[in-house]
Amino acid sequence: MPQANPAISTPQTPTFPATGQPATVNGTAAVPTPLSPGSESREKEVFTLLLDINQELLYESVQLQNRQLELKKEHAVSNAEDGSPAEQARKPTEEEKLVQQDYFQ
């Protein structure tokens, strides 16, 4: 008869509150209070505005990353044409530094 390996354990089954009983947080019921129609529409407006801001920031971030990539490629091509050593190609140009500063802000 094979013996049970003590290193292997059976996963615990999570326990959930009984149906009909609201979950409690710090001794109080965690049931959300319904919003009034005015505050609900205001919350939707704020959420939409935050999504718009997020989209603009994401777009700007992608634009800056693309510009950094273009500048690195241009810098690598100009160094290859000049016969400059590869170590100089790693140093960012002034324009690259400015784009990096914009990106990290």
Backbone hydrogen bonds, N-H to C=O, Kabsch-Sander energy under -0.5 kcal/mol:
donor,donor_aa,acceptor,acceptor_aa,energy
8,I,5,N,-1.2
9,S,7,A,-0.5
21,Q,18,A,-1.7
25,V,28,T,-3.0
28,T,25,V,-1.8
30,A,23,A,-3.0
40,E,36,S,-2.5
41,S,37,P,-1.9
42,R,38,G,-1.9
43,E,39,S,-2.4
44,K,40,E,-2.0
45,E,41,S,-2.1
46,V,42,R,-2.5
47,F,43,E,-2.4
48,T,44,K,-2.5
49,L,45,E,-2.5
50,L,46,V,-2.5
51,L,47,F,-2.2
52,D,48,T,-2.3
53,I,49,L,-2.5
54,N,50,L,-2.5
55,Q,51,L,-2.4
56,E,52,D,-2.3
57,L,53,I,-2.5
58,L,54,N,-2.4
59,Y,55,Q,-2.5
60,E,56,E,-2.6
61,S,57,L,-2.3
62,V,58,L,-2.3
63,Q,59,Y,-2.4
64,L,60,E,-2.4
65,Q,61,S,-2.3
66,N,62,V,-2.5
67,R,63,Q,-2.3
68,Q,64,L,-2.4
69,L,65,Q,-2.1
70,E,66,N,-2.4
71,L,67,R,-2.5
72,K,68,Q,-2.3
73,K,69,L,-2.3
74,E,70,E,-2.7
75,H,71,L,-2.6
76,A,72,K,-2.4
77,V,73,K,-2.5
78,S,74,E,-2.6
79,N,75,H,-2.0
80,A,76,A,-2.0
81,E,77,V,-2.1
82,D,78,S,-1.7
83,G,79,N,-1.0
84,S,79,N,-2.2
88,Q,85,P,-0.9
89,A,85,P,-0.7
90,R,86,A,-0.6
90,R,87,E,-0.9
91,K,88,Q,-0.9
97,K,93,T,-2.3
98,L,94,E,-2.1
99,V,95,E,-2.2
100,Q,96,E,-2.6
101,Q,97,K,-2.3
102,D,98,L,-2.1
103,Y,99,V,-2.4
104,F,100,Q,-2.5
105,Q,101,Q,-1.0
